[in-house]
Each structure stands twice: as C-alpha cells, then as structure tokens.
Amino acid sequence: MTGIALIIVFVVAIAAMIVLISKFKVHPFLTIMGISLLLALAAGLPLRQIPGIIGQGFSATFTSIGIVIVLGAFIGAVLEKTGAALKLADIVIRLVGKKRPALAVELMGWVVSIPVFCDSGFVILDPIRRALARRTAASSVTLTICLSCGLYVAHVFIPPTPGPIAAAQTLGAGENLLLVMGIGVLCSIFPLVAGYFYARRIGKKIVSADVDGAPDADVAYEDLLASYGRLPSGLASLAPLVVPILLMALSSVSAMAGWTGQIAEIAAFLGAPIIALAVGAILAICLLFSAGKKESFYTLTNDTLKTVGPILLVTAAGGVLGKVIASSDMVNFITEHASVMQTLGIFFPFLLAAILKSAQGSSTVAITTTAGIVAPMLAVLGFVTPVQVALVVMAIGAGAMTVSHANDSYFWVVTNFGGLTPSQGYRSHTTMTLVIGLASIAEIFLLSLILI
C-alpha cells in the first residue's frame, strides 16, 4: 500500500491507538504493539519480514536507552530517599529568598524534577509549599500552581528524566545529551515565566482548603526533616547530578577542540551518557551509604527497576511503531510531498504529542510514542543538525504537557495535595498546562528561527 491510502491507514491507526488507550483503558504497551502489527500488515510489508522488523524496533530501544533510563531513575530515587532532594530545594530557597515564595517554589520544583518524577517531586516538596504559605501569607493556590509548573517543565524538557532521554535517543541525539540539556534549560524560560504569572492571577480567584484548619505547616515541615535525620550536604546532594553533566561537557569540549590520543579516548569514554550516569549512580550509592541507609540499597534498586520497567516497555513499543513506519512506503511518499509537511515544521511534533497527551494522560507515553513516529520523518521535516533535533525533542516535550487533566495521575496529585476540587483543578492546574505548553512552543518556534 502506498500514497494517500497509506496515510489514511496511518491516521486511522493513530486514532484507534488513542481510543484504545483513553476510552477502553488498554495498556499503552499492548495497544502500541498491536497497532504496529496491524499497520505493518495494512502497509503491505512482506509477511516474513514483519517479525524481524518488530524485533529490531524493540531491541534497538534497549540497546540505546535502557541503561540510561534505569540509571537516571535510580539517581532520582536515591535523592528522594536520602533527603537530598529537600536539600536541593533549600538551596534554591536560599538563592531566591523568602520574600518571593512563588518564584522560590517554582524554581525549587524545576530543579528537583530534573532527576525526580514530577508527581513524586510534588509529594516531596508539598510540605515546603505549605510551610511557605504559612510563613509568608502567600496564596496557597499560587504556590501550588507554581510548584506544579516548575516540576512539569523540567519533567518534559531536561534529562535525565526518562521522557526527554527516550526522545533524544530515538531521534538520534543520544550522543548530544548535554546539548539537549542545555536547550531544555533555555526552553524552560518562557513556560516558567508564563506559569508564574498565571499562578499569581489564578491564586487571587480560587481559595483552597489545604491550609485552613490544617495542622501547623512549620511543625509538619520540621517533622519531615526529622524523619530524614541529618540532611546531606549541598555538595553531596549536587554531585550525582552535576558530575555526569560535567563529564558529558568534557566529552563535548574534547570533540569540538579536536583532542586526540589517550586524553580524547578517556574524555569520550567518560562523557558517554551511559558511563556518565553510571558515575552519577556510584556517587548516589555513596550518598545513600553515607546517609546510613545502606539497608535500603536492595529495595531501592528493586523498586527503581519496577518503576522504569513499564517506561522501558512502552518506549520499546514506540520504537517498534517507528520501525514499522520507516519500513513502509510512508516516508518515501512524504518525501515526495515534503512541502506539505514542511509547512507545519516544528509544530508537527508538538501537535502530535499534544493529541496523544490529552488523550491518554501520560507525558512519558506521549513523548516516547511521538518520538517513534517522528524519527523516520526528521529529514523530511528538515531537522538534521544536532541543534535542530534537540529542538524537535523540545517540541515533543512541549506537546506532552498540553494538557494535564483527569486522565493524568499528576492532575490528581496536584489537586489532592493542593486542597483543590476537580473543578478548581481544571481552572488552575489544567489551564496552567495549556498556558505553559503554548508558551513553550512559542519559544521553541522563535529559537528555531534564530538557531536554524
């Protein structure tokens, strides 16, 4: 099958995938794998080749990204377990100041969510948010939405969060992970600013129930700190995050400077994402042991593997879908009609990810699935350089937070811990994700005009 008929089949397949995941609650892994097989059959791929195509798409994901995702998730779990995430939050508060609690809590969430999932990050930092609301008399809703915004922006933009790592690897930017991080930091500016001002605005219109009648938040926060014992030092808390970044930076500097010999070999070895994050994981283990929590080492590792398992499987399924698309005649047809796709440009991955996100709820699923679909089309869309591919990763991330509503677990975390009703959650959190999603793609579009 070729031409328009194949495009129609592809659109029907994507629509069926959305309906199965969102309406009938079929697991994304089974849905994407099943749709991939049916699409391969409908596309007329040779029957004998289909099993091999599926296997290649599935295994390629584990070859390129599996270890990176596991190590990144493990580092985040250790930071959460040892209280290092709280220490990082305290550092941000000291830098920003207590007179700007909304900005402090937003930046705090943004920093912590780089290694920690946004939903667990909200749970960890919520006592600080409540304490700030008590101490500063700031709107609790404003602080809730600022924290939600900060966590969400880093969650979809900045590795080692699994979604951006998966997208970078799938799109061929795995060797330029430091560049993806840098672009992710840059692309965080517009959404953080937009989310901050929207939070201040909506905080004047909604009153939540999370502070009124609640126990003293200062006491709750002190109890939380006491449960960790002595928090790690700032240096020890930062090391598992900063050292991998520095190692990847060293590799990039070596490549750009044209270093040769043994030094270049060592820099390339240590700067590979797998090795750099492995060093970060070793530092995290040292942090865990120095905090007196070595008895949690096995359980923490096991829990991390349980957490990333579904992510890896869904990511691999997305790779299968991408491989099927690449093996069909679709890419050739789109190449012949490239002008149509190029009119959408950077907005194509954004819109696709936004549709998937809004339909099935998971940002990670939206990111990985969209990356698998877009990967075979990168050249057609005109995105071939490392910077261009990094911007595509950002566009996918921007779409993957547009919007968070009732089918997203993060929606319920924010509303429940923030003392918001579902209706208030839609007016505050859901609308905020729309605002920051649009702000993000606006910035990404502007950057594409400047950097490309």
Backbone hydrogen bonds, N-H to C=O, Kabsch-Sander energy under -0.5 kcal/mol:
donor,donor_aa,acceptor,acceptor_aa,energy
5,A,2,T,-0.6
6,L,2,T,-0.7
7,I,3,G,-1.6
8,I,4,I,-2.7
9,V,5,A,-2.3
10,F,6,L,-2.4
11,V,7,I,-2.5
12,V,8,I,-2.6
13,A,9,V,-2.4
14,I,10,F,-2.3
15,A,11,V,-2.5
16,A,12,V,-2.7
17,M,13,A,-2.2
18,I,14,I,-2.2
19,V,15,A,-2.4
20,L,16,A,-2.6
21,I,17,M,-2.1
22,S,18,I,-2.8
23,K,19,V,-2.0
24,F,19,V,-1.7
26,V,20,L,-2.7
31,T,27,H,-2.6
32,I,28,P,-3.0
33,M,29,F,-2.3
34,G,30,L,-2.5
35,I,31,T,-2.8
36,S,32,I,-2.3
37,L,33,M,-2.1
38,L,34,G,-2.4
39,L,35,I,-2.7
40,A,36,S,-2.3
41,L,37,L,-2.1
42,A,38,L,-2.8
43,A,39,L,-2.4
44,G,41,L,-1.1
45,L,40,A,-2.0
49,Q,46,P,-1.2
50,I,46,P,-1.2
53,I,49,Q,-2.3
54,I,50,I,-2.5
55,G,51,P,-2.5
56,Q,52,G,-2.5
57,G,53,I,-2.3
58,F,54,I,-2.2
59,S,55,G,-2.7
60,A,56,Q,-2.0
61,T,57,G,-0.8
62,F,58,F,-1.0
63,T,59,S,-2.3
64,S,60,A,-1.9
65,I,61,T,-2.7
66,G,61,T,-0.9
67,I,62,F,-0.5
69,I,65,I,-2.4
70,V,66,G,-2.1
71,L,67,I,-2.6
72,G,68,V,-2.4
73,A,69,I,-2.4
74,F,70,V,-2.3
75,I,71,L,-2.4
76,G,72,G,-1.9
77,A,73,A,-2.2
78,V,74,F,-2.2
79,L,75,I,-2.2
80,E,76,G,-1.9
81,K,77,A,-2.4
82,T,78,V,-2.6
83,G,79,L,-0.7
84,A,79,L,-0.7
85,A,79,L,-2.2
87,K,83,G,-1.8
88,L,84,A,-2.4
89,A,85,A,-1.8
90,D,86,L,-2.5
91,I,87,K,-2.0
92,V,88,L,-1.9
93,I,89,A,-2.2
94,R,90,D,-2.3
95,L,91,I,-1.9
96,V,92,V,-2.4
97,G,93,I,-3.1
100,R,97,G,-1.1
104,A,100,R,-2.6
105,V,101,P,-2.7
106,E,102,A,-1.8
107,L,103,L,-2.5
108,M,104,A,-2.3
109,G,105,V,-2.1
110,W,106,E,-2.2
111,V,107,L,-2.4
112,V,108,M,-2.4
113,S,109,G,-2.2
114,I,111,V,-1.2
116,V,112,V,-1.5
121,G,117,F,-2.8
122,F,118,C,-2.1
123,V,119,D,-1.6
124,I,120,S,-2.3
125,L,121,G,-2.4
126,D,122,F,-1.5
128,I,125,L,-0.6
129,R,125,L,-2.0
130,R,126,D,-2.6
131,A,127,P,-2.3
132,L,128,I,-2.7
133,A,129,R,-2.1
134,R,130,R,-2.0
135,R,131,A,-2.7
136,T,132,L,-2.4
137,A,133,A,-1.1
138,A,132,L,-0.5
143,L,139,S,-2.0
144,T,140,S,-2.4
145,I,141,V,-2.6
146,C,142,T,-2.4
147,L,143,L,-2.5
148,S,144,T,-2.5
149,C,145,I,-2.6
150,G,146,C,-2.6
151,L,147,L,-2.3
152,Y,148,S,-2.1
153,V,149,C,-2.5
154,A,150,G,-1.5
155,H,151,L,-1.8
156,V,152,Y,-1.5
157,F,153,V,-1.3
158,I,154,A,-2.0
161,T,158,I,-1.3
165,I,161,T,-1.7
166,A,162,P,-3.0
167,A,163,G,-2.5
168,A,164,P,-2.6
169,Q,165,I,-2.6
170,T,166,A,-2.7
171,L,167,A,-2.3
172,G,169,Q,-1.2
173,A,168,A,-3.7
174,G,168,A,-0.5
176,N,173,A,-1.5
177,L,174,G,-0.7
180,V,176,N,-2.0
181,M,177,L,-2.3
182,G,178,L,-2.5
183,I,179,L,-2.9
184,G,180,V,-2.3
185,V,181,M,-2.3
186,L,182,G,-2.2
187,C,183,I,-2.9
188,S,184,G,-0.5
188,S,185,V,-0.9
189,I,186,L,-1.3
192,L,188,S,-2.1
193,V,189,I,-2.3
194,A,190,F,-3.0
195,G,191,P,-3.0
196,Y,192,L,-2.0
197,F,193,V,-2.1
198,Y,194,A,-2.2
199,A,195,G,-2.5
200,R,196,Y,-2.0
201,R,197,F,-1.8
202,I,198,Y,-3.0
203,G,199,A,-2.0
204,K,200,R,-0.5
204,K,201,R,-1.0
205,K,202,I,-1.3
206,I,202,I,-1.3
209,A,419,G,-2.0
210,D,418,G,-0.5
214,A,211,V,-2.2
220,A,216,D,-1.9
221,Y,217,A,-2.8
222,E,218,D,-2.4
223,D,219,V,-2.6
224,L,220,A,-2.1
225,L,221,Y,-2.4
226,A,222,E,-2.4
227,S,223,D,-1.8
228,Y,224,L,-0.8
228,Y,225,L,-1.0
229,G,225,L,-0.7
229,G,226,A,-0.8
231,L,229,G,-0.5
237,S,233,S,-2.1
238,L,234,G,-2.1
239,A,235,L,-2.1
241,L,238,L,-1.5
242,V,238,L,-3.1
243,V,239,A,-2.2
245,I,241,L,-1.1
246,L,242,V,-2.6
247,L,243,V,-2.5
248,M,244,P,-2.3
249,A,245,I,-2.2
250,L,246,L,-2.4
251,S,247,L,-1.9
252,S,248,M,-2.0
253,V,249,A,-2.7
254,S,250,L,-2.4
255,A,251,S,-2.2
256,M,252,S,-2.6
257,A,253,V,-2.7
258,G,254,S,-0.9
259,W,254,S,-2.2
264,A,260,T,-0.6
265,E,261,G,-1.8
266,I,262,Q,-2.6
267,A,263,I,-2.7
268,A,264,A,-2.5
269,F,265,E,-2.2
270,L,266,I,-2.9
271,G,267,A,-2.0
272,A,268,A,-0.7
272,A,269,F,-0.8
276,A,272,A,-3.1
277,L,273,P,-2.5
278,A,274,I,-1.5
279,V,275,I,-2.4
280,G,276,A,-1.9
281,A,277,L,-2.5
282,I,278,A,-2.2
283,L,279,V,-2.3
284,A,280,G,-2.1
285,I,281,A,-2.3
286,C,282,I,-2.3
287,L,283,L,-2.1
288,L,284,A,-2.4
289,F,285,I,-2.5
290,S,286,C,-2.6
291,A,287,L,-1.5
292,G,289,F,-1.6
293,K,288,L,-2.1
296,S,293,K,-1.9
297,F,294,K,-1.4
300,L,296,S,-3.2
301,T,297,F,-2.3
302,N,298,Y,-2.7
303,D,299,T,-2.8
304,T,300,L,-2.2
305,L,301,T,-2.2
306,K,302,N,-2.0
307,T,303,D,-2.0
308,V,304,T,-2.6
309,G,305,L,-1.6
311,I,307,T,-0.6
312,L,308,V,-3.0
313,L,309,G,-2.3
314,V,310,P,-2.5
315,T,311,I,-2.6
316,A,312,L,-2.6
317,A,313,L,-2.3
318,G,314,V,-2.3
319,G,315,T,-1.7
320,V,316,A,-1.8
321,L,317,A,-2.2
322,G,318,G,-2.3
323,K,319,G,-2.2
324,V,320,V,-2.4
325,I,321,L,-2.3
326,A,322,G,-2.4
327,S,323,K,-1.9
328,S,324,V,-1.2
328,S,325,I,-0.5
331,V,325,I,-0.6
333,F,329,D,-2.2
334,I,330,M,-2.9
335,T,331,V,-2.6
336,E,332,N,-1.9
337,H,333,F,-1.0
338,A,335,T,-1.3
340,V,337,H,-1.4
341,M,337,H,-0.9
342,Q,338,A,-2.8
343,T,339,S,-1.0
344,L,341,M,-1.3
345,G,341,M,-1.7
347,F,344,L,-2.2
348,F,345,G,-1.6
350,F,346,I,-0.9
351,L,347,F,-2.7
352,L,348,F,-2.2
353,A,349,P,-2.3
354,A,350,F,-2.4
355,I,351,L,-2.2
356,L,352,L,-2.2
357,K,353,A,-2.8
358,S,354,A,-2.6
358,S,402,T,-0.5
359,A,355,I,-1.7
360,Q,356,L,-2.4
361,G,357,K,-2.5
363,S,361,G,-0.5
366,A,362,S,-2.0
367,I,363,S,-2.7
368,T,364,T,-2.8
369,T,365,V,-2.6
370,T,366,A,-2.2
371,A,367,I,-2.4
372,G,368,T,-1.9
373,I,369,T,-1.7
374,V,370,T,-2.9
375,A,371,A,-2.3
377,M,374,V,-2.1
378,L,374,V,-0.5
378,L,375,A,-1.2
381,L,377,M,-2.6
382,G,378,L,-0.9
383,F,378,L,-2.6
384,V,382,G,-0.7
389,V,385,T,-2.6
390,A,386,P,-2.3
391,L,387,V,-1.9
392,V,388,Q,-1.6
393,V,389,V,-2.2
394,M,390,A,-1.9
395,A,391,L,-2.5
396,I,392,V,-2.4
397,G,393,V,-2.2
398,A,394,M,-2.7
399,G,395,A,-2.0
400,A,396,I,-2.0
401,M,398,A,-1.1
402,T,399,G,-1.8
403,V,401,M,-0.5
405,H,403,V,-0.6
408,D,405,H,-2.4
411,F,408,D,-0.8
412,W,408,D,-1.1
413,V,409,S,-2.0
414,V,410,Y,-2.5
415,T,411,F,-2.4
416,N,412,W,-2.4
417,F,413,V,-2.4
418,G,414,V,-1.9
419,G,416,N,-0.8
420,L,415,T,-2.9
425,G,421,T,-2.7
426,Y,422,P,-2.1
427,R,423,S,-1.8
428,S,424,Q,-2.0
429,H,425,G,-0.6
430,T,425,G,-2.3
431,T,426,Y,-1.3
432,M,428,S,-2.1
433,T,429,H,-2.1
434,L,430,T,-1.5
435,V,431,T,-2.4
436,I,432,M,-2.9
437,G,433,T,-1.7
438,L,434,L,-2.3
439,A,435,V,-2.3
440,S,436,I,-2.2
441,I,437,G,-2.2
442,A,438,L,-1.9
443,E,439,A,-2.1
444,I,440,S,-2.7
445,F,441,I,-2.4
446,L,442,A,-2.1
447,L,443,E,-2.8
448,S,444,I,-2.2
449,L,445,F,-1.5
450,I,446,L,-1.4
451,L,447,L,-3.7
452,I,448,S,-1.2
